[in-house]
Amino acid sequence: MGKAISLSVIDSSAGLLSLRDEWNHLLEASPARSICLRWEWLHTWWDIYQNHGVKPRVLLLREGARLVGLAPFYLQIEKKPGIPGIRTLRFLGTGEPEEEEVASEYLDIVTLGGYEDRVAKAVWEHLCDQGSWDQIVFNDVLEDSLVLTAFRRILVSARTPVNLERTGIRYSVALPRTWQEYIARLDDGAAKRLPYKRRKFERAGRVEYKRVTEPEELDRAFDELIRLHTKRWKTRGREGVFASSRFTDYHRRLARILLPQGMLNLGLLSMDGVNIAAHYNLRHAGTEYFYQGGADVELASKYSPGVIAHVYAIEAAILDGLKRYDFMKGGTDSYKTEFGCEEGPMHNMHVFARTVRGRMLAIRAWARRHWRSHKHRGESAATAAMDQQAQ
């Protein structure tokens, strides 16, 4: 059984700052190893996005002096129509306004392997005893996360109101040892298309794929990423994510932190000396994450520079011995499928307290889910009727 697990709470920025080494050491030994769970990712987020008067609520779980679990929460006060002062417990890295959303994915309660049930139980007992929240919101968690396995089992056993919604698909590629093996794994169509697009591109001019390796290269390369990203989105009548000053500040600062640690792969693809595509990728624990990119839309139909940038990045990841290339979240109809991705569901989960506000939120969630289900049944029936008439 082992020693009893004790729990303490970090509720200050100074306390959060002091956790770096211990936090990352636990993460490296944990089954949950997303780049978005790194201390650097979440502390930088807190430093830039925190609102005045809001405090972190990071739960530390120890067996003796050894850190065996960590729940990176903070408490946010929200207002919804008819329900003011909602106390929402969230993961750090989430809950910012949509127009400047960092979109931290694969967040979780972090534990050492074998401690999942004990840590989940201790976290839930603490939250029940504390009672200072109306809802807990978990965004973009994976199906095999501790949140949706051990923690959710406890919620079901306690008959706690929960709303679970699918939010997207994780697209990722298990990388083999060589590029040739990777191509051989693709379906016949993609196995022909990707090499063909690459040959066509490389025959069209003087091609260079350059990855940032030195700090003095970083600012200019980031400027090019923003330029290409914004150019692509303006064709759709939008500015893109870098229109937000806080979002841009966050990633510039994060890139400076991750580059010397070998966890940044910012790549530029050029033709005849002109940058035409860029990718902003992150590396952690054997995985390369594609976070953001941009491409010259004027060349998209002819050369597919965005696709080719992924081709070079995947090849570089294989050569560097990485085990996975992760495209992160996408919709059901995504270009990412061409790269031979494995697909896994992602979810949002809302947990409702038995407070007045919590009960009101649970009722609203039930009504919304019921309305969506009714609407979907109506649309399905209408589609079936039209199919019947067409026969």
C-alpha positions, -999 to 999 in steps of 0.1 A, spaced: 0 0 0 29 23 8 29 54 29 0 78 32 -2 105 6 -2 141 19 -15 171 0 -4 207 1 -15 237 -20 6 263 -38 -15 294 -40 10 322 -49 31 332 -80 62 329 -59 53 293 -49 46 284 -85 80 299 -95 98 277 -70 84 244 -85 103 242 -118 128 214 -111 105 192 -90 76 197 -114 96 188 -145 112 158 -128 78 144 -119 66 150 -155 95 132 -170 87 101 -150 49 103 -156 27 86 -182 13 121 -189 42 139 -208 26 165 -230 47 196 -238 17 216 -225 23 202 -190 59 214 -188 65 239 -160 79 264 -186 46 263 -206 23 268 -177 44 292 -157 49 314 -187 11 313 -193 4 323 -158 30 351 -159 13 366 -190 -24 357 -187 -31 358 -150 -59 383 -139 -55 406 -110 -65 389 -77 -66 354 -91 -44 328 -75 -31 295 -86 -43 263 -68 -16 238 -76 -21 206 -56 11 188 -46 8 152 -35 37 135 -17 45 101 -3 69 111 25 91 137 9 87 123 -26 64 142 -51 41 116 -66 13 137 -80 5 172 -91 -28 189 -102 -21 223 -119 -53 242 -111 -63 278 -106 -96 294 -96 -113 317 -120 -144 338 -111 -168 339 -141 -201 355 -149 -228 339 -170 -263 353 -178 -283 348 -146 -255 332 -127 -229 357 -114 -198 348 -94 -193 313 -107 -162 298 -91 -145 277 -118 -116 255 -112 -95 250 -143 -61 238 -154 -34 264 -157 -30 272 -194 -68 274 -201 -97 298 -197 -83 329 -215 -104 348 -240 -110 329 -272 -93 355 -294 -60 351 -275 -64 315 -266 -31 295 -262 -51 262 -266 -31 241 -242 -39 204 -251 -35 171 -234 -34 186 -199 -39 162 -170 -33 155 -133 3 143 -133 13 112 -114 40 87 -112 30 54 -127 12 32 -103 -1 61 -82 -30 70 -104 -59 58 -82 -44 70 -50 -36 105 -64 -71 108 -80 -87 99 -47 -66 123 -27 -73 152 -52 -111 145 -51 -113 143 -13 -94 176 -10 -117 193 -35 -148 180 -17 -134 191 17 -124 225 4 -158 232 -12 -148 266 -27 -158 259 -64 -189 255 -84 -176 237 -114 -143 221 -127 -136 225 -164 -112 202 -181 -104 212 -217 -91 190 -245 -81 160 -225 -73 126 -239 -94 95 -235 -66 77 -216 -59 107 -193 -61 103 -156 -89 128 -157 -111 106 -179 -100 73 -162 -93 71 -125 -107 106 -117 -139 100 -137 -145 66 -121 -145 84 -87 -170 110 -99 -193 83 -112 -191 64 -79 -199 96 -60 -228 103 -84 -213 137 -91 -230 156 -120 -206 155 -151 -210 167 -186 -186 150 -212 -183 163 -247 -161 153 -276 -142 183 -289 -120 170 -317 -94 144 -327 -58 140 -319 -38 133 -350 -3 118 -345 22 96 -363 43 69 -348 77 74 -364 98 45 -377 136 45 -379 139 57 -415 121 80 -440 117 51 -464 99 30 -437 76 60 -431 66 63 -467 60 25 -469 35 27 -441 13 52 -459 -17 42 -479 -10 38 -516 -23 73 -525 -4 92 -499 27 71 -505 27 84 -541 15 120 -535 39 131 -508 71 121 -526 57 135 -559 49 168 -543 83 170 -528 101 162 -561 79 188 -579 87 214 -553 125 207 -553 126 209 -591 109 243 -592 138 263 -578 166 266 -552 150 251 -521 163 254 -485 148 241 -452 164 259 -423 158 252 -386 166 279 -360 195 268 -338 209 301 -324 192 326 -302 202 355 -325 182 339 -354 150 335 -334 133 369 -336 137 372 -374 124 336 -379 95 343 -356 86 374 -376 86 353 -407 63 328 -390 39 356 -381 40 371 -416 32 338 -433 6 328 -408 -12 362 -411 -10 362 -449 -27 328 -450 -55 339 -427 -61 372 -443 -73 354 -474 -101 340 -452 -110 375 -439 -93 370 -405 -61 381 -389 -50 348 -373 -39 341 -338 -8 364 -338 -32 394 -339 -33 390 -301 -4 408 -284 -6 386 -254 -6 354 -275 24 367 -295 42 378 -263 36 344 -247 51 324 -276 80 347 -282 89 343 -246 83 306 -245 104 301 -277 134 319 -260 131 296 -230 127 263 -250 154 269 -277 184 264 -254 168 232 -240 165 217 -275 127 218 -273 120 243 -301 119 234 -338 111 266 -356 116 258 -393 116 280 -425 111 267 -460 124 289 -488 125 289 -526 151 310 -544 159 329 -511 122 338 -503 105 322 -473 73 305 -484 64 283 -454 71 281 -417 63 258 -388 65 264 -351 70 229 -336 79 219 -300 98 188 -288 94 169 -256 99 134 -244 104 119 -278 75 137 -295 75 166 -319 43 187 -317 31 208 -346 17 239 -329 14 265 -355 24 273 -391 20 296 -421 25 293 -458 24 315 -489 -12 310 -502 -3 322 -536 19 291 -541 -4 267 -523 -23 253 -553 9 248 -573 35 236 -547 16 229 -514 44 246 -493 26 240 -460 25 202 -467 61 202 -479 71 219 -446 56 190 -427 74 166 -450 108 181 -441 99 184 -404 88 147 -402 120 136 -419 141 157 -395 122 142 -365 130 107 -378 167 115 -384 168 130 -348 154 97 -334 121 110 -322 93 85 -318 61 105 -327 50 135 -348 19 150 -332 -3 173 -352 -24 179 -321 -62 186 -323 -81 188 -356 -116 183 -369 -132 152 -385 -122 163 -420 -85 172 -418 -56 174 -442 -36 157 -414 -50 123 -424 -27 123 -455 3 118 -433 -8 84 -420 -20 96 -386 -34 76 -358 -66 92 -345 -78 95 -309 -108 114 -294 -104 145 -273 -129 157 -248 -140 185 -225 -154 175 -191 -174 197 -168 -178 186 -132 -206 203 -112 -205 209 -74 -236 205 -53 -237 243 -47 -266 265 -59 -245 277 -88 -232 243 -95 -267 228 -97 -278 257 -120 -249 250 -143 -256 213 -143 -293 219 -153 -282 242 -181 -257 216 -194 -284 189 -193 -308 212 -212 -282 221 -238 -272 185 -244 -309 174 -246 -316 202 -272 -286 192 -293 -296 155 -292 -332 165 -303 -319 187 -330 -295 160 -343 -324 135 -344 -345 160 -363 -317 166 -389 -311 128 -392 -348 122 -398 -350 150 -425 -319 136 -442 -334 101 -442 -367 115 -457 -348 132 -485 -328 100 -492 -361 81 -494 -376 106 -519 -344 104 -540 -346 67 -545 
